[in-house]
Amino acid sequence: PTYTVTALLQVKDYDDAYNFLLKMNANEQSAFTNKWLGIIELYKNRFVSSIKYLTLSLKFDNNDAQVWYNLAGDYVNENNYNKALETVNKAISISPDYREALALRNQLLMAMKSIK
């Protein structure tokens, strides 16, 4: 099933991947299933559900910079910039060369300056 899900994700067939992931997660939760359920939920603008899955993923593996980065995206969409900054900084601490995370941090810092 993991191979099938990976193949579906590579071709951006998120609906079918989501259904496989839900079944896999029902059988046995893992960092992988919760991570991708959370990313797909974020992609579909379902932020509360995305936060739930990504947070569960971190309980299995809290050193996945991509999960922290996507979780920061959820917080940005909820206008919780302080939490987003804290979360994206965690992604950067794990992966210092993570270009998207560095860019997000810079955007957050600029946005937060303009709010003050």
ROZANU-485917 format. One record per atom (N, C-alpha, C, CB): residue number from 1; residue in one letter; chain; x, y negated, z. Coordinates in steps of 0.02 Angstrom, whole numbers, plus 50000, padded with zeros to 5 digits. Each point is the difference from the previous one (the first is absolute). Glycine has a CB too. Layout:
BEGIN
- resi resn chain px py pz
- NUM a A X Y Z .
...
//
This chain:
BEGIN
- resi resn chain px py pz
- 1 p A 50040 50061 50000 .
- 1 p A 49960 49939 50000 .
- 1 p A 50042 49936 50000 .
- 1 p A 49912 50064 50060 .
- 2 t A 50145 49936 49976 .
- 2 t A 50042 49940 50002 .
- 2 t A 50026 49984 49930 .
- 2 t A 50033 50026 50119 .
- 3 y A 49987 50025 49844 .
- 3 y A 50024 49989 49932 .
- 3 y A 49945 49969 49957 .
- 3 y A 50079 50098 50012 .
- 4 t A 49860 49929 49994 .
- 4 t A 49943 49974 49962 .
- 4 t A 49988 49927 50017 .
- 4 t A 49949 50115 49996 .
- 5 v A 50050 49869 50068 .
- 5 v A 49988 49931 50021 .
- 5 v A 50055 49954 49974 .
- 5 v A 49942 50042 50103 .
- 6 t A 50120 49980 49902 .
- 6 t A 50056 49960 49975 .
- 6 t A 49993 49986 49926 .
- 6 t A 50074 50049 50088 .
- 7 a A 49907 50002 49874 .
- 7 a A 49990 49992 49928 .
- 7 a A 49943 49950 49986 .
- 7 a A 50042 50118 49980 .
- 8 l A 49904 49887 50058 .
- 8 l A 49943 49954 49991 .
- 8 l A 50020 49928 50018 .
- 8 l A 49920 50094 50025 .
- 9 l A 50119 49899 50027 .
- 9 l A 50023 49933 50020 .
- 9 l A 50045 49969 49946 .
- 9 l A 49992 50034 50121 .
- 10 q A 50050 50008 49849 .
- 10 q A 50046 49975 49948 .
- 10 q A 49963 49973 49940 .
- 10 q A 50084 50082 50038 .
- 11 v A 49858 49947 49946 .
- 11 v A 49960 49975 49943 .
- 11 v A 49945 49952 50023 .
- 11 v A 50024 50108 49939 .
- 12 k A 49980 49871 50124 .
- 12 k A 49954 49952 50030 .
- 12 k A 49927 50023 49998 .
- 12 k A 50079 49911 49965 .
- 13 d A 49911 50155 50042 .
- 13 d A 49932 50027 50005 .
- 13 d A 49983 50002 50074 .
- 13 d A 50012 50071 49893 .
- 14 y A 49974 49869 50134 .
- 14 y A 49991 49994 50072 .
- 14 y A 49937 50033 50026 .
- 14 y A 50062 49894 49993 .
- 15 d A 49885 50107 49967 .
- 15 d A 49938 50031 50023 .
- 15 d A 50008 50075 50012 .
- 15 d A 49936 49913 49938 .
- 16 d A 50094 50122 50012 .
- 16 d A 50010 50072 50009 .
- 16 d A 50052 50014 50055 .
- 16 d A 49971 50018 49879 .
- 17 a A 50081 49942 50123 .
- 17 a A 50051 50008 50052 .
- 17 a A 49968 49991 50069 .
- 17 a A 50090 49959 49922 .
- 18 y A 49867 49991 50084 .
- 18 y A 49966 49986 50064 .
- 18 y A 49960 50061 50023 .
- 18 y A 49994 49877 49970 .
- 19 n A 49969 50153 49983 .
- 19 n A 49960 50058 50019 .
- 19 n A 50043 50059 50023 .
- 19 n A 49914 49963 49917 .
- 20 f A 50141 50049 50048 .
- 20 f A 50047 50053 50022 .
- 20 f A 50028 49984 50069 .
- 20 f A 50029 50024 49880 .
- 21 l A 49991 49913 50129 .
- 21 l A 50030 49979 50063 .
- 21 l A 49951 50008 50058 .
- 21 l A 50072 49920 49938 .
- 22 l A 49865 50063 50051 .
- 22 l A 49950 50008 50053 .
- 22 l A 49994 50073 50020 .
- 22 l A 49937 49901 49956 .
- 23 k A 50062 50144 49995 .
- 23 k A 49995 50072 50015 .
- 23 k A 50062 50024 50038 .
- 23 k A 49928 50017 49897 .
- 24 m A 50130 49962 50079 .
- 24 m A 50063 50019 50033 .
- 24 m A 50001 49974 50071 .
- 24 m A 50059 50000 49890 .
- 25 n A 49920 49938 50120 .
- 25 n A 50001 49969 50066 .
- 25 n A 49951 50034 50047 .
- 25 n A 50033 49892 49947 .
- 26 a A 49912 50132 50026 .
- 26 a A 49951 50035 50041 .
- 26 a A 50029 50066 50026 .
- 26 a A 49905 49947 49935 .
- 27 n A 50136 50085 50023 .
- 27 n A 50032 50063 50021 .
- 27 n A 50057 49988 50049 .
- 27 n A 49969 50050 49889 .
- 28 e A 50073 49902 50095 .
- 28 e A 50057 49985 50043 .
- 28 e A 50025 49929 49984 .
- 28 e A 50032 50123 50007 .
- 29 q A 49963 49834 50043 .
- 29 q A 50024 49932 49990 .
- 29 q A 50076 49999 49996 .
- 29 q A 49899 49955 50061 .
- 30 s A 50126 49998 49900 .
- 30 s A 50073 49992 49993 .
- 30 s A 50016 49928 49984 .
- 30 s A 50012 50119 49961 .
- 31 a A 50052 49864 50042 .
- 31 a A 50022 49933 49981 .
- 31 a A 49982 49988 49927 .
- 31 a A 50095 50004 50083 .
- 32 f A 49917 50046 49874 .
- 32 f A 49987 49993 49928 .
- 32 f A 49926 49986 49985 .
- 32 f A 50095 50078 49979 .
- 33 t A 49860 49963 50049 .
- 33 t A 49929 49991 49983 .
- 33 t A 49974 49933 50026 .
- 33 t A 49984 50124 50003 .
- 34 n A 50033 49859 50059 .
- 34 n A 49976 49937 50028 .
- 34 n A 50030 49940 49965 .
- 34 n A 49985 50057 50110 .
- 35 k A 50079 49948 49872 .
- 35 k A 50033 49946 49963 .
- 35 k A 49963 49985 49936 .
- 35 k A 50110 50033 50050 .
- 36 w A 49878 50019 49910 .
- 36 w A 49970 49988 49934 .
- 36 w A 49926 49984 50004 .
- 36 w A 50084 50076 49953 .
- 37 l A 49881 49951 50096 .
- 37 l A 49931 49979 50011 .
- 37 l A 49999 49925 50016 .
- 37 l A 49966 50117 50040 .
- 38 g A 50080 49862 50003 .
- 38 g A 50004 49929 50019 .
- 38 g A 50018 49955 49942 .
- 38 g A 50032 50037 50113 .
- 39 i A 50016 49985 49845 .
- 39 i A 50020 49959 49943 .
- 39 i A 49942 49994 49950 .
- 39 i A 50120 50036 50016 .
- 40 i A 49845 50019 49973 .
- 40 i A 49943 49997 49953 .
- 40 i A 49945 49956 50028 .
- 40 i A 50027 50116 49959 .
- 41 e A 49961 49888 50106 .
- 41 e A 49949 49957 50031 .
- 41 e A 50021 49926 49993 .
- 41 e A 49971 50092 50082 .
- 42 l A 50093 49893 49927 .
- 42 l A 50024 49931 49990 .
- 42 l A 49989 49979 49928 .
- 42 l A 50086 50016 50091 .
- 43 y A 49930 50028 49862 .
- 43 y A 49991 49986 49929 .
- 43 y A 49927 49984 49984 .
- 43 y A 50097 50075 49974 .
- 44 k A 49857 49956 50064 .
- 44 k A 49928 49990 49989 .
- 44 k A 49972 49945 50045 .
- 44 k A 49991 50120 49966 .
- 45 n A 50054 49842 50067 .
- 45 n A 49980 49945 50044 .
- 45 n A 49958 50022 50059 .
- 45 n A 50004 49927 49901 .
- 46 r A 50007 50132 50124 .
- 46 r A 49966 50024 50060 .
- 46 r A 50052 49999 50057 .
- 46 r A 49918 50074 49933 .
- 47 f A 50091 49867 50095 .
- 47 f A 50056 49988 50044 .
- 47 f A 49994 50034 50068 .
- 47 f A 50013 49893 49943 .
- 48 v A 49928 50109 50086 .
- 48 v A 49992 50033 50065 .
- 48 v A 50017 50074 49995 .
- 48 v A 49910 49917 50031 .
- 49 s A 50065 50115 49918 .
- 49 s A 50014 50071 49989 .
- 49 s A 50074 50010 49984 .
- 49 s A 49882 50018 49960 .
- 50 s A 50147 49937 50000 .
- 50 s A 50070 50005 49983 .
- 50 s A 50044 49995 50063 .
- 50 s A 49976 49950 49888 .
- 51 i A 50008 50003 50155 .
- 51 i A 50038 49993 50063 .
- 51 i A 49995 50064 50041 .
- 51 i A 49979 49876 50000 .
- 52 k A 49962 50153 50002 .
- 52 k A 49991 50062 50038 .
- 52 k A 50047 50055 49974 .
- 52 k A 49880 49968 50023 .
- 53 y A 50118 50043 49912 .
- 53 y A 50041 50054 49971 .
- 53 y A 50075 49986 50005 .
- 53 y A 49906 50026 49923 .
- 54 l A 50114 49912 50063 .
- 54 l A 50071 49984 50002 .
- 54 l A 50027 50005 50071 .
- 54 l A 49986 49925 49901 .
- 55 t A 49974 50054 50148 .
- 55 t A 50021 50006 50070 .
- 55 t A 50006 50073 50020 .
- 55 t A 49943 49891 50025 .
- 56 l A 50011 50151 49951 .
- 56 l A 50005 50072 50013 .
- 56 l A 50063 50029 49969 .
- 56 l A 49876 50008 50005 .
- 57 s A 50141 49970 49935 .
- 57 s A 50060 50023 49966 .
- 57 s A 50062 49984 50042 .
- 57 s A 49944 49984 49889 .
- 58 l A 50057 49957 50141 .
- 58 l A 50058 49980 50041 .
- 58 l A 50007 50043 50062 .
- 58 l A 49986 49885 49958 .
- 59 k A 49960 50146 50065 .
- 59 k A 50005 50046 50058 .
- 59 k A 50040 50062 49982 .
- 59 k A 49890 49957 50043 .
- 60 f A 50109 50061 49893 .
- 60 f A 50039 50058 49976 .
- 60 f A 50071 49980 49981 .
- 60 f A 49893 50053 49960 .
- 61 d A 50114 49887 50012 .
- 61 d A 50066 49976 49976 .
- 61 d A 50000 49924 50002 .
- 61 d A 50015 50102 49925 .
- 62 n A 50017 49870 50126 .
- 62 n A 49998 49927 50006 .
- 62 n A 50061 49967 49967 .
- 62 n A 49937 50013 50107 .
- 63 n A 50099 50024 49852 .
- 63 n A 50057 49973 49964 .
- 63 n A 49988 49997 49925 .
- 63 n A 50074 50045 50088 .
- 64 d A 49864 49949 49891 .
- 64 d A 49983 49995 49929 .
- 64 d A 49987 49926 49984 .
- 64 d A 49950 50118 49998 .
- 65 a A 50100 49851 49971 .
- 65 a A 49995 49928 49986 .
- 65 a A 49940 49984 49956 .
- 65 a A 50124 49992 50010 .
- 66 q A 49858 50052 49944 .
- 66 q A 49943 49988 49956 .
- 66 q A 49935 49996 50039 .
- 66 q A 50060 50059 49908 .
- 67 v A 49933 49982 50143 .
- 67 v A 49940 49998 50041 .
- 67 v A 49997 49933 50037 .
- 67 v A 50001 50126 50014 .
- 68 w A 50055 49853 50015 .
- 68 w A 50001 49935 50036 .
- 68 w A 49984 49943 49952 .
- 68 w A 50084 50046 50081 .
- 69 y A 49944 49957 49859 .
- 69 y A 49988 49947 49950 .
- 69 y A 49926 49997 49982 .
- 69 y A 50116 50016 49955 .
- 70 n A 49854 50041 50032 .
- 70 n A 49929 50001 49981 .
- 70 n A 49956 49978 50058 .
- 70 n A 50023 50091 49919 .
- 71 l A 49996 49928 50141 .
- 71 l A 49963 49978 50060 .
- 71 l A 50004 49923 50005 .
- 71 l A 50025 50111 50059 .
- 72 a A 50032 49861 49926 .
- 72 a A 50007 49927 49999 .
- 72 a A 49952 49970 49949 .
- 72 a A 50121 50009 50035 .
- 73 g A 49871 50024 49908 .
- 73 g A 49952 49977 49949 .
- 73 g A 49929 49998 50026 .
- 73 g A 50075 50046 49912 .
- 74 d A 49908 50005 50128 .
- 74 d A 49933 49999 50031 .
- 74 d A 49991 49939 50044 .
- 74 d A 49998 50126 49998 .
- 75 y A 50053 49861 50043 .
- 75 y A 49995 49943 50046 .
- 75 y A 49997 49934 49963 .
- 75 y A 50061 50066 50086 .
- 76 v A 49976 49928 49859 .
- 76 v A 49996 49939 49959 .
- 76 v A 49928 49991 49976 .
- 76 v A 50120 50013 49963 .
- 77 n A 49850 50040 50013 .
- 77 n A 49932 49996 49974 .
- 77 n A 49948 49984 50054 .
- 77 n A 50033 50080 49912 .
- 78 e A 49985 49935 50150 .
- 78 e A 49957 49982 50056 .
- 78 e A 50019 49932 50030 .
- 78 e A 49984 50122 50025 .
- 79 n A 50062 49842 49942 .
- 79 n A 50024 49935 50023 .
- 79 n A 50033 50002 50068 .
- 79 n A 49910 49949 49934 .
- 80 n A 50118 50109 50084 .
- 80 n A 50036 50007 50063 .
- 80 n A 50075 49996 49983 .
- 80 n A 49906 50072 50054 .
- 81 y A 50117 49867 49934 .
- 81 y A 50068 49990 49975 .
- 81 y A 50054 50018 50052 .
- 81 y A 49955 49911 49927 .
- 82 n A 50032 50078 50136 .
- 82 n A 50049 50018 50051 .
- 82 n A 50011 50075 50001 .
- 82 n A 49966 49901 50068 .
- 83 k A 49979 50136 49930 .
- 83 k A 50006 50074 50000 .
- 83 k A 50032 50024 49934 .
- 83 k A 49898 50009 50076 .
- 84 a A 50084 49959 49869 .
- 84 a A 50030 50017 49936 .
- 84 a A 50075 49989 50001 .
- 84 a A 49893 49970 49942 .
- 85 l A 50129 49974 50086 .
- 85 l A 50071 49985 50003 .
- 85 l A 50037 50051 50044 .
- 85 l A 49975 49878 49983 .
- 86 e A 49996 50137 50074 .
- 86 e A 50029 50050 50046 .
- 86 e A 50007 50068 49964 .
- 86 e A 49949 49939 50100 .
- 87 t A 50000 50078 49862 .
- 87 t A 49998 50065 49967 .
- 87 t A 50048 50003 49941 .
- 87 t A 49881 50013 50036 .
- 88 v A 50122 49934 49924 .
- 88 v A 50046 50000 49943 .
- 88 v A 50072 49998 50025 .
- 88 v A 49913 49942 49929 .
- 89 n A 50099 50026 50127 .
- 89 n A 50068 50001 50029 .
- 89 n A 50021 50070 50020 .
- 89 n A 49982 49883 50041 .
- 90 k A 49970 50158 49981 .
- 90 k A 50015 50070 50016 .
- 90 k A 50020 50037 49937 .
- 90 k A 49918 49997 50097 .
- 91 a A 50047 49991 49848 .
- 91 a A 50018 50031 49936 .
- 91 a A 50071 49981 49980 .
- 91 a A 49880 49999 49964 .
- 92 i A 50137 49938 50045 .
- 92 i A 50066 49975 49981 .
- 92 i A 50054 50028 50046 .
- 92 i A 49948 49895 49955 .
- 93 s A 50036 50114 50108 .
- 93 s A 50049 50029 50047 .
- 93 s A 50017 50072 49981 .
- 93 s A 49957 49925 50092 .
- 94 i A 49996 50110 49878 .
- 94 i A 50010 50069 49978 .
- 94 i A 50037 50001 49933 .
- 94 i A 49896 50037 50062 .
- 95 s A 50084 49918 49894 .
- 95 s A 50027 49998 49933 .
- 95 s A 50018 49927 49982 .
- 95 s A 49931 50102 49966 .
- 96 p A 50130 49876 50053 .
- 96 p A 50019 49930 49992 .
- 96 p A 49999 49974 49928 .
- 96 p A 50069 50016 50101 .
- 97 d A 49935 50027 49850 .
- 97 d A 50000 49979 49930 .
- 97 d A 49932 50006 49966 .
- 97 d A 50119 50034 49995 .
- 98 y A 49828 49974 50044 .
- 98 y A 49932 50009 49974 .
- 98 y A 49977 49933 49971 .
- 98 y A 49973 50094 50085 .
- 99 r A 50034 49898 49850 .
- 99 r A 49988 49936 49967 .
- 99 r A 49929 49974 50011 .
- 99 r A 50085 50031 49915 .
- 100 e A 49866 50012 50077 .
- 100 e A 49930 49978 50008 .
- 100 e A 49987 49976 50072 .
- 100 e A 49964 50081 49909 .
- 101 a A 50065 49954 50139 .
- 101 a A 49991 49981 50070 .
- 101 a A 50035 49934 50015 .
- 101 a A 49993 50121 50032 .
- 102 l A 50067 49870 49940 .
- 102 l A 50035 49936 50009 .
- 102 l A 49960 49942 49969 .
- 102 l A 50110 50062 50000 .
- 103 a A 49862 49951 49941 .
- 103 a A 49959 49948 49967 .
- 103 a A 49938 49984 50041 .
- 103 a A 50042 50038 49888 .
- 104 l A 49925 50014 50139 .
- 104 l A 49941 49989 50041 .
- 104 l A 50018 49960 50062 .
- 104 l A 49949 50107 49957 .
- 105 r A 50106 49911 50074 .
- 105 r A 50021 49962 50060 .
- 105 r A 50010 49926 49984 .
- 105 r A 50055 50104 50046 .
- 106 n A 49979 49882 49898 .
- 106 n A 50011 49931 49980 .
- 106 n A 49934 49964 49987 .
- 106 n A 50110 50033 49950 .
- 107 q A 49843 50000 50017 .
- 107 q A 49934 49970 49987 .
- 107 q A 49964 49986 50066 .
- 107 q A 49993 50060 49890 .
- 108 l A 50010 49987 50156 .
- 108 l A 49968 49991 50065 .
- 108 l A 50030 49941 50038 .
- 108 l A 49975 50123 50004 .
- 109 l A 50091 49873 49997 .
- 109 l A 50033 49946 50036 .
- 109 l A 49980 49932 49970 .
- 109 l A 50096 50076 50028 .
- 110 m A 49901 49920 49906 .
- 110 m A 49980 49937 49968 .
- 110 m A 49927 49984 50015 .
- 110 m A 50084 50020 49909 .
- 111 a A 49873 50030 50088 .
- 111 a A 49929 49989 50014 .
- 111 a A 49990 49978 50073 .
- 111 a A 49970 50086 49912 .
- 112 m A 50066 49946 50133 .
- 112 m A 49992 49983 50070 .
- 112 m A 50026 49930 50016 .
- 112 m A 50010 50122 50027 .
- 113 k A 50042 49856 49937 .
- 113 k A 50025 49932 50009 .
- 113 k A 49949 49949 49977 .
- 113 k A 50117 50041 49984 .
- 114 s A 49849 49974 49961 .
- 114 s A 49951 49952 49973 .
- 114 s A 49937 49997 50042 .
- 114 s A 50045 50022 49887 .
- 115 i A 49942 50030 50151 .
- 115 i A 49941 50001 50044 .
- 115 i A 50012 49957 50062 .
- 115 i A 49971 50116 49959 .
- 116 k A 50091 49885 50066 .
- 116 k A 50016 49963 50062 .
- 116 k A 49997 49925 49991 .
- 116 k A 50071 50093 50034 .
//
